[in-house]
Amino acid sequence: MLPIRSHQFFYAPLVLALFCFSLGGCGGERLPDGMPKPYPTVITVIQDGRPLAGATVALMSADPSNPWSASADTDASGQANIKIQGRYVGAVPGKYHILVTKYETDESKFVVPDPAVDLEGYSRYMSVGSGEKLNTYDLIDPKFNKLSADTETIEVVAGKNEKTVDVGTAVRSIRVVTGAP
């Protein structure tokens, strides 16, 4: 017969496993009411023949009765591991439009005065803003962020879903001109 201490080490993992199963599985998260089961969905974005990091990929449902849009940012390999509400891995079954965007802002003009050096300038900036205009530039052809007849689509089904979207050549076109806060 095993000493009592050995029984404790033998049963501890078993008790932990039973506890996890009683909660619906370790690491699992309960889906919101009405959300169908999502399935892993990976969108790979290519630009100029290479993976594009830092782009935002959004899946917008083509079916008005499906409210579960999803999105993710691409990593260094150009892959966006899609999530619903930034939390639930995958997308629910259905047809989606794939929208891709990447932009940058000319922040070099956006300088907040240091209050330790220029308290008056800092106070003025905080009350009225810098007065400078900030330009925002699309780094992907803007057509990839608009719904049209040519918008890429994906049909998400049970199982793993993958699609590659080629956004063509890099661009740097002005998007919006806004005042700094």
C-alpha atoms as one frame of an Amber mdcrd trajectory, in Angstrom:
protein
   0.000   0.000   0.000   1.222   3.528  -0.833   1.886   5.982   1.994  -0.752
   8.701   2.429   1.549  11.392   1.008   1.836   9.459  -2.298  -1.953   9.271
  -2.575  -2.139  13.062  -2.302   0.212  13.511  -5.274  -1.645  10.863  -7.255
  -5.116  12.343  -6.686  -4.245  16.067  -6.968  -4.010  16.061 -10.810  -7.193
  13.987 -11.021  -9.095  16.426  -8.790  -7.789  19.372 -10.824  -8.884  17.734
 -14.091 -12.387  17.056 -12.728 -12.632  20.660 -11.535 -11.688  21.952 -14.989
 -14.257  19.734 -16.717 -16.947  20.903 -14.301 -16.234  24.497 -15.406 -16.643
  23.605 -19.063 -12.976  22.953 -19.745  -9.755  24.645 -18.650  -8.889  27.694
 -20.692 -12.281  27.620 -22.388 -14.558  30.581 -22.240 -18.319  30.578 -22.310
 -19.686  32.130 -25.492 -22.233  34.950 -25.273 -25.872  33.920 -25.507 -26.904
  33.386 -29.110 -23.361  33.171 -30.498 -22.873  30.101 -32.686 -19.650  28.168
 -32.264 -16.755  30.049 -33.951 -14.169  28.193 -36.042 -10.484  29.065 -36.443
 -10.027  31.556 -39.267  -6.677  32.862 -40.498  -6.336  35.566 -43.139  -2.848
  36.081 -44.588  -2.173  39.485 -46.141   0.447  39.855 -48.874   1.740  43.177
 -50.253   4.411  43.456 -52.952   4.780  39.662 -52.797   5.690  39.668 -49.086
   3.731  39.168 -45.861   2.359  42.457 -44.524   2.673  43.039 -40.766   0.575
  45.561 -38.853  -2.485  45.576 -41.103  -5.983  45.312 -39.655  -8.252  42.637
 -41.146 -11.998  42.856 -40.539 -14.593  40.253 -41.508 -17.943  41.935 -42.118
 -20.868  39.556 -42.426 -22.537  39.463 -45.836 -25.694  38.224 -44.094 -27.595
  40.939 -42.177 -28.925  38.298 -39.757 -25.360  37.471 -38.641 -24.218  40.168
 -36.170 -20.891  38.454 -35.383 -18.225  40.384 -37.277 -14.604  39.639 -36.384
 -11.138  41.111 -36.798  -7.435  40.920 -35.973  -4.118  42.556 -36.811  -1.529
  40.795 -38.940   1.676  39.563 -37.324   5.196  39.498 -38.821   4.196  36.579
 -41.058   1.220  38.544 -42.424  -1.282  36.329 -40.605  -4.336  37.616 -38.778
  -5.798  35.053 -36.358  -9.377  36.270 -36.409 -11.314  36.825 -33.188 -14.832
  37.947 -32.401 -14.897  40.971 -30.091 -11.112  40.571 -29.763 -11.788  37.658
 -27.448 -13.395  34.596 -29.024 -11.045  32.761 -31.400 -12.366  32.345 -34.931
 -15.479  33.414 -36.790 -18.966  31.918 -36.839 -20.024  30.087 -40.010 -21.211
  32.310 -42.838 -20.069  34.459 -45.725 -17.918  37.521 -44.939 -16.431  40.472
 -46.794 -12.711  40.847 -46.014 -11.640  44.435 -45.385  -7.949  45.262 -44.953
  -6.444  48.554 -43.840  -3.107  49.914 -42.723  -2.297  53.547 -42.182   0.156
  55.864 -40.510  -0.132  59.380 -39.145   2.430  62.113 -39.610   3.036  62.469
 -35.888   6.296  64.402 -36.237   4.233  67.628 -36.051   2.427  66.453 -32.939
   4.653  67.660 -30.091   3.305  68.352 -26.622   5.381  71.027 -24.853   7.194
  69.792 -21.752   5.522  71.480 -18.738   8.836  71.471 -16.848  10.419  73.569
 -19.615   7.477  75.544 -21.052   4.554  75.640 -18.622   2.818  78.441 -20.527
   3.131  76.574 -23.853   1.911  73.376 -22.215  -1.130  75.157 -20.702  -1.960
  76.791 -24.050  -1.601  73.444 -25.842  -3.882  71.686 -23.342  -6.573  74.356
 -23.680  -6.605  74.864 -27.465  -4.444  72.153 -29.033  -1.367  72.619 -31.165
  -3.189  74.065 -34.177  -1.068  71.802 -36.388  -2.688  69.599 -38.992  -1.929
  65.894 -38.924  -2.003  63.928 -42.152  -3.039  60.280 -42.160  -1.869  58.069
 -45.016  -3.293  54.800 -46.322  -0.505  52.249 -46.845  -2.843  49.857 -48.682
  -4.969  50.769 -51.681  -8.165  52.144 -50.054 -10.318  49.881 -52.248  -9.444
  47.027 -49.849 -11.287  48.809 -47.037 -14.536  49.445 -48.920 -17.455  47.178
 -49.644 -17.940  46.709 -53.371 -18.625  43.979 -55.911 -14.855  43.312 -55.997
 -14.384  42.973 -52.225 -12.654  39.717 -51.260 -14.879  37.220 -49.435 -14.499
  34.100 -47.352 -17.034  31.420 -46.498 -16.386  30.316 -42.912 -17.352  26.690
 -42.328 -16.917  24.155 -39.523 -13.220  23.350 -39.239 -10.175  25.474 -40.008
 -10.586  28.362 -42.468  -7.716  30.051 -44.303  -7.461  32.645 -47.064  -4.701
  34.781 -48.547  -5.456  38.326 -49.672  -3.001  40.124 -51.963  -3.386  43.891
 -51.522  -1.074  44.740 -54.436   1.699  47.288 -54.280   2.389  49.585 -51.356
   0.861  53.053 -51.490   1.079  56.148 -49.346  -1.998  58.176 -50.208  -3.398
  60.890 -47.978  -6.450  59.704 -46.128  -7.617  62.409 -43.758  -6.419  65.770
 -42.526  -7.331  66.423 -38.909  -6.418  68.933 -36.256  -4.386  67.700 -33.312
  -6.262  67.498 -30.023
